Amino acid sequence: RVPSSAKEENLAFREKIRKKMQQQIKRTYKEDKKAEKEKIKKQEEEQYYREEELREMGEKMRAKERERRRLERSRSRSRSRSRHRSRDRKRSRSRDRRRRSKDRSRDRSRERNSKKSRD
């Protein structure tokens, strides 16, 4: 048999080991929790930067699209203006021709009338 003091010593030794193991488990648990939190934080930051990058890319693409549409509209306007101008020129030319011919016929009739009145 082991004397009671030896038993007590043995129990005290076991208790010390148990406490040290418990402390080590706690320490490991805390370290694991800390590592997990850091990992989650890093993932969230990466997600945030990816989203930010996507937003920026989207803004750039929308700006390019707006610029492309603006240029397209200005091109189509200039084309339509030139078409309108050429149409206007054609119209004005034909109007001028009609006016001139009317003026001529009016002048001729006046001349005839003036000749008749003289005679």
TAPE-V713034 format. One record per helix or strand of 2 or more residues. SS is the DSSP state (~ for helix, > for strand). FROM is the first residue (numbers start at 1). LEN is the number of residues. Records with the same first field share a line. If there is no record, write none. Layout:
# TAPE-V713034
SS->FROM-LEN, FROM-LEN
This chain:
# TAPE-V713034
~->4-115
